[in-house]
Amino acid sequence: MQQLSVSSLLRYLKNRLDSDENLQKIYVAGEISNFHRHFSGHLYFTLKDEKASVSCVMFKSAASFLNFDPKTGDKVVVYANTSLYEPSGQLQLYVLKMTPEGYGDLYARYEALKNKLSEEGKFLEEHKIAIPTVYPERIVILVGDKSAAMSDIKTAFARRWPLCQTDYYPVLVQGTGAPEDICSTLKKVDPMAYDAIILARGGGSFEDLFCFNDETLVNTIYDLNTFIITGIGHEQDFTLADFVADQRAATPTAAVELITPDIVDVIDLVTDYESELYSLITSILDDRRMRYDYLISDMLRFKERFLGISAKIDHQSQLIRNSILHRISVYAQRTDYDISQMRARLNFRLSEKQLLYKRLFTLLNAYSSENVLKRGYSLVFQDGRIVKRKKMLKNEEFEVRFTDGSIQAIERDHHGK
């Protein structure tokens, strides 16, 4: 038979307890005795009934979410894991949640619905909407009418982000009619293009906040197209509305702080941007001024070069002009000389031609028919032409011209015909 050490035995028993699903996450009802709150924040007490008792410990991380102050003699329901404390071999409950005994049924309903909705995927992060903007312009708040939560939210907005338009829709936040009122209001504001919806309520007992654990409300929040943040109760209070919301805040004021910037920080940021922008503009202006000065200097140098080139051009132009004028003058002189020579030659040729013309005219005049007639001769014409020989005459009428007139004649042969 195998021999075990005490520690081995206790470790074995602890492992068996820790792996037994029937002993983990169970509800146990009883009366608190020997209650002790350690300075570390851990709670140590015994849970008993008429026949037995069991040691319990509730660590600070879980105890910080309690919404009541437990003490010896209180009848409570704990939600805990069963294990074994090895050093003393003592059976012990590690308490995760604790409520007064009267709320046991509510917690059971809460856990059952939470598990159902979780299995349906209603709490998955992939279905949640991210905060749409760092600087919201329009936010709608669903909160109890004239409640402390409404006052806290208004104060928070006035302090942090007064530039935002805030519309308040008072709703029931407790009782049997609250879920229906909240659902209808959410459906009303969802299409109104708000940047965000705040669903808020001040602190209260688990029973007071139970309207936010309604399945219809969870489904309505899940179907919203507008980003929604919940600020329900205090930091330790968790409702199913918190789990399905796009974001959960510990309190109504915290909800405002999570989705709005602090205007003081924004002013500081704008001031920093203004300073950076001023420095940047100053730097750019200084750079542009230096470049401008360089361009002006470059232009002055270019102007000097231009003036020098212009002076050279003017000088060369004058030289070319003088050269052209000189050449024109020489050409003009040559042209005048050539013209005078041509005129002289033309005059000489003209004189020769005039003399020749006079001689020819005199000769022509001497042999003209008129002068012939004046010398006592006559001319015979037939058909408008001079008849130089007799044989040219036709046997028809002809004209005989004298110096003082003309006659018409007809040729006759020697027989008198």
C-alpha positions in Angstrom: 0.0 0.0 0.0 1.4 3.4 -1.1 2.4 5.8 1.7 1.6 9.5 1.3 2.9 12.6 3.0 0.5 15.0 4.5 1.3 17.6 2.0 0.9 15.2 -0.9 -2.5 14.1 0.4 -3.7 17.7 0.8 -2.4 18.7 -2.7 -4.2 15.7 -4.2 -7.4 16.7 -2.4 -7.0 20.3 -3.5 -6.5 19.3 -7.1 -9.6 17.1 -7.0 -11.7 19.9 -5.6 -10.3 22.5 -8.0 -11.1 20.3 -11.0 -14.6 19.3 -9.9 -17.0 21.5 -11.9 -19.8 20.8 -9.4 -17.8 22.6 -6.7 -16.7 25.6 -8.8 -18.8 28.8 -9.3 -21.5 27.7 -7.0 -24.0 29.7 -4.9 -24.0 29.0 -1.1 -26.4 30.6 1.4 -25.6 31.0 5.1 -25.0 33.4 8.0 -21.7 35.4 8.4 -19.8 34.8 11.7 -16.3 35.7 12.8 -16.2 38.5 10.1 -12.8 40.3 9.8 -11.8 42.9 7.3 -8.0 42.9 6.9 -6.1 46.1 6.4 -5.1 44.8 2.9 -8.8 44.9 1.9 -9.3 41.1 2.0 -12.4 39.8 3.9 -12.2 36.7 6.1 -15.3 35.1 7.7 -17.2 31.9 8.4 -20.4 31.0 6.6 -22.6 28.8 8.7 -26.1 27.3 9.0 -27.8 25.3 11.8 -25.6 22.2 11.1 -22.3 23.2 9.7 -19.8 26.0 8.8 -17.1 26.7 6.2 -14.3 29.2 6.1 -14.5 31.9 3.5 -12.1 34.5 2.0 -13.0 37.3 -0.3 -10.0 39.0 -1.8 -9.8 42.8 -2.3 -10.3 42.6 -6.0 -13.7 41.0 -5.5 -14.6 42.8 -2.3 -14.2 46.2 -4.0 -17.4 45.5 -6.0 -19.6 44.9 -3.0 -22.6 47.3 -2.9 -23.3 46.7 0.8 -21.2 46.5 4.0 -21.2 42.9 5.3 -20.9 42.1 9.0 -21.3 39.2 11.5 -24.9 38.0 11.6 -25.8 38.9 8.1 -27.5 36.3 6.0 -25.9 36.2 2.6 -25.6 34.3 -0.6 -22.0 33.9 -1.9 -20.9 33.0 -5.4 -17.7 31.1 -4.9 -15.1 28.4 -5.9 -14.4 25.5 -3.5 -10.8 24.7 -2.7 -8.5 23.5 0.1 -6.1 25.6 2.0 -3.1 23.4 2.0 -1.1 24.7 5.0 -3.9 23.8 7.4 -5.8 21.3 5.4 -9.0 23.4 5.8 -11.9 23.4 3.3 -12.4 27.0 2.1 -14.7 29.0 -0.1 -13.0 31.6 -2.3 -15.9 34.2 -2.7 -16.2 36.0 -6.0 -19.5 37.8 -5.2 -21.7 38.3 -2.2 -25.2 39.6 -1.8 -27.7 39.8 1.1 -29.8 36.6 1.2 -32.9 38.2 -0.2 -31.3 38.8 -3.6 -30.3 35.3 -4.2 -33.1 34.7 -6.7 -32.3 37.9 -8.6 -28.6 36.9 -8.9 -29.6 33.5 -10.2 -31.8 35.1 -12.8 -29.0 37.6 -13.6 -26.3 34.9 -14.0 -28.6 32.7 -16.1 -29.5 35.5 -18.5 -25.9 36.7 -18.6 -24.7 33.2 -19.7 -27.5 32.9 -22.3 -26.7 36.3 -23.8 -23.0 35.6 -23.7 -23.5 32.3 -25.6 -25.5 34.3 -28.2 -22.5 36.5 -28.7 -24.2 39.7 -27.5 -21.1 40.8 -25.5 -18.4 40.2 -28.1 -16.1 43.1 -28.7 -16.3 42.6 -32.4 -19.9 43.9 -32.4 -19.1 47.0 -30.5 -18.8 50.5 -32.1 -15.7 52.5 -31.5 -15.9 56.0 -30.1 -16.7 58.0 -33.3 -14.9 61.2 -32.5 -12.5 62.8 -30.1 -14.5 66.1 -30.2 -18.2 65.2 -30.1 -20.7 67.9 -31.2 -24.0 66.3 -30.3 -24.7 63.8 -27.4 -28.0 62.6 -26.1 -28.3 61.5 -22.5 -30.9 59.1 -21.1 -31.1 59.6 -17.4 -33.6 59.9 -14.5 -35.5 63.2 -14.6 -34.0 65.8 -12.1 -31.8 63.0 -10.7 -28.4 63.5 -9.0 -27.0 61.6 -12.1 -28.4 64.2 -14.4 -27.0 67.0 -12.3 -23.6 65.3 -12.2 -23.6 64.9 -16.0 -24.5 68.5 -16.6 -21.8 69.6 -14.3 -19.3 67.3 -16.0 -20.2 68.7 -19.5 -20.0 72.3 -18.3 -16.6 71.6 -16.8 -15.1 69.5 -19.5 -16.7 70.1 -22.9 -19.2 73.0 -22.9 -19.0 73.2 -26.7 -21.0 70.1 -27.1 -24.8 70.1 -27.7 -26.4 67.9 -25.0 -30.0 66.8 -25.2 -31.5 65.2 -22.2 -34.3 62.6 -22.4 -35.6 61.7 -19.0 -36.4 58.0 -18.6 -37.5 55.6 -15.8 -34.4 54.1 -14.3 -36.0 51.8 -11.7 -39.0 49.5 -11.6 -40.9 47.2 -13.9 -41.7 49.9 -16.5 -38.2 51.1 -16.8 -36.9 48.7 -19.5 -39.7 49.4 -21.8 -39.3 53.2 -21.3 -35.6 53.1 -22.0 -36.0 50.8 -25.0 -38.6 53.1 -26.7 -36.4 56.2 -26.0 -33.3 54.5 -27.4 -35.2 53.5 -30.6 -36.4 57.1 -30.9 -32.9 58.8 -30.6 -30.9 56.2 -32.5 -31.8 57.6 -36.0 -31.2 61.2 -34.9 -27.4 61.2 -35.9 -26.0 61.9 -32.4 -22.3 61.3 -31.9 -23.0 59.2 -28.8 -25.7 58.1 -26.4 -25.2 58.1 -22.6 -27.4 55.8 -20.6 -26.8 56.7 -17.0 -28.2 56.1 -13.4 -26.8 56.9 -10.0 -25.9 54.4 -7.4 -28.4 51.9 -5.8 -28.8 48.4 -4.6 -28.6 45.4 -6.9 -32.4 45.3 -6.9 -32.6 49.0 -7.8 -30.4 48.5 -10.8 -32.0 45.2 -11.9 -34.1 46.9 -14.7 -30.8 47.3 -16.6 -30.6 43.5 -16.7 -33.6 43.1 -18.9 -33.2 40.9 -22.0 -35.2 43.2 -24.3 -33.1 46.2 -23.2 -29.9 44.2 -24.0 -31.2 43.3 -27.4 -32.2 46.9 -28.1 -28.7 48.2 -27.2 -27.1 45.5 -29.3 -29.1 46.6 -32.4 -28.2 50.3 -32.0 -26.4 52.1 -34.8 -25.2 54.9 -32.5 -22.3 54.5 -30.1 -23.6 54.0 -26.6 -21.8 54.3 -23.2 -23.3 53.3 -19.9 -22.6 54.9 -16.6 -24.8 52.9 -14.2 -24.4 52.9 -10.5 -20.9 52.9 -8.9 -17.6 51.3 -9.9 -18.5 47.9 -8.4 -21.9 47.7 -10.1 -22.1 45.7 -13.3 -25.4 45.2 -15.3 -26.1 43.4 -18.5 -26.5 46.8 -20.2 -22.9 47.5 -19.3 -21.7 44.3 -20.9 -23.6 44.9 -24.2 -22.8 48.6 -24.5 -20.0 49.8 -26.7 -18.3 51.1 -23.6 -18.9 51.0 -19.9 -18.1 53.7 -17.4 -17.9 53.3 -13.6 -20.2 56.3 -13.0 -22.3 58.8 -14.9 -19.6 61.4 -14.5 -17.0 58.9 -15.7 -19.1 58.3 -18.8 -18.8 62.0 -19.7 -15.1 62.0 -19.0 -14.5 58.9 -21.3 -16.2 60.4 -24.4 -15.3 64.1 -24.1 -12.0 65.9 -24.1 -11.1 68.3 -21.3 -11.5 71.8 -22.7 -8.5 72.9 -20.7 -6.4 70.2 -22.4 -7.8 71.3 -25.7 -7.0 74.9 -25.1 -3.5 73.9 -24.0 -3.2 71.8 -27.2 -4.5 74.6 -29.4 -2.0 77.0 -27.6 0.8 74.5 -28.4 -0.4 74.2 -32.0 -0.6 78.0 -32.2 2.9 78.3 -30.9 4.2 75.6 -33.2 2.3 77.2 -36.1 3.7 80.7 -35.3 7.2 79.2 -35.1 6.7 77.4 -38.4 5.2 80.5 -40.1 8.1 82.6 -38.7 10.6 80.1 -40.0 8.9 80.0 -43.4 8.8 83.8 -43.6 12.4 84.1 -42.5 13.4 81.5 -45.2 11.2 83.3 -47.8 12.7 86.7 -46.7 16.2 85.3 -47.2 15.3 83.9 -50.6 13.7 87.2 -51.5 16.8 89.1 -50.4 18.9 86.7 -52.5 16.6 87.2 -55.5 16.8 91.0 -55.1 20.6 90.8 -54.9 20.6 88.5 -57.9 18.3 90.8 -59.8 20.6 93.8 -59.0 23.5 91.8 -60.3 21.5 90.9 -63.4 20.5 94.5 -63.8 24.2 95.6 -63.7 25.0 92.9 -66.3 22.0 94.0 -68.3 23.0 97.7 -68.2 26.5 96.7 -69.3 25.2 94.6 -72.1 22.8 97.3 -73.0 25.6 99.9 -73.2 27.6 97.5 -75.4 24.6 97.0 -77.6 24.1 100.8 -77.8 27.8 101.3 -78.7 27.7 98.5 -81.3 24.4 99.9 -82.6 26.0 103.3 -83.0 29.0 101.8 -84.8 26.7 99.8 -87.1 24.5 102.9 -87.7 27.5 105.1 -88.5 28.9 102.4 -90.7 25.6 102.0 -92.5 25.2 105.8 -92.9 28.8 106.0 -94.3 28.1 103.2 -96.7 24.8 104.8 -97.7 26.6 108.1 -98.2 29.2 106.4 -100.4 26.6 104.5 -102.3 24.6 107.8 -102.7 27.6 109.6 -104.1 28.3 106.7 -106.4 24.7 106.6 -107.4 24.6 110.3 -108.0 27.8 110.0 -110.2 26.4 107.0 -112.0 23.1 108.9 -112.6 24.9 112.0 -113.9 27.0 109.8 -116.2 23.9 108.0 -117.4 22.1 111.3 -117.9 25.0 112.6 -119.9 25.1 109.5 -122.0 21.3 109.5 -122.5 21.4 113.2 -123.4 24.1 112.5 -125.9 22.2 109.6 -127.3 19.1 111.6 -127.4 20.8 114.5 -129.2 22.1 112.0 -131.8 18.6 110.5 -132.2 17.1 114.0 -132.5 19.6 114.9 -135.2 18.9 111.6 -137.0 15.2 112.2 -136.6 15.5 115.6 -138.1 17.4 114.3 -141.1 15.0 111.5 -141.6 12.1 113.8 -141.2 13.6 116.2 -143.8 14.2 113.4 -146.1 10.8 111.9 -145.6 9.2 115.2 -146.0 11.1 115.8 -149.2 9.8 112.6 -150.7 6.3 112.8 -149.3 3.4 112.7 -151.7 2.3 116.1 -150.8 5.6 117.6 -151.7 5.6 115.6 -155.0 2.2 117.0 -155.9 3.5 120.5 -155.1 6.3 120.0 -157.6 3.7 119.6 -160.4 3.3 115.9 -160.3 0.0 114.0 -159.9 -0.7 110.6 -158.2 -3.0 107.8 -159.4 -5.0 105.9 -156.7 -7.2 102.9 -157.2 -8.9 101.1 -154.3 -7.0 103.4 -151.9 -3.6 102.4 -153.2 -1.1 104.3 -155.4 -0.8 102.9 -158.9 2.8 103.0 -159.8 2.5 101.2 -163.3 -0.1 101.3 -165.9 -0.5 97.6 -165.9 -1.7 97.9 -162.4 -4.8 99.7 -163.5 -7.9 97.7 -163.7 -10.5 98.5 -166.3 -12.5 100.5 -163.9 -12.7 103.9 -162.3 -9.6 105.4 -160.6 -8.6 108.6 -158.9 -6.1 111.2 -160.0 -4.9 113.5 -157.2 -3.4 117.0 -157.9 -2.0 119.5 -155.4 -5.3 121.4 -155.5 -7.7 118.4 -155.7 -8.6 115.2 -157.4 -10.6 113.8 -160.3 -12.2 110.5 -161.1 -11.2 109.0 -164.4 -11.8 105.9 -166.5 -9.1 104.4 -168.7 -9.8 104.1 -172.5 -7.9 102.2 -175.0 -6.3 103.8 -178.2 -9.3 102.9 -180.3 -11.4 105.4 -178.3 -13.3 103.0 -176.4 
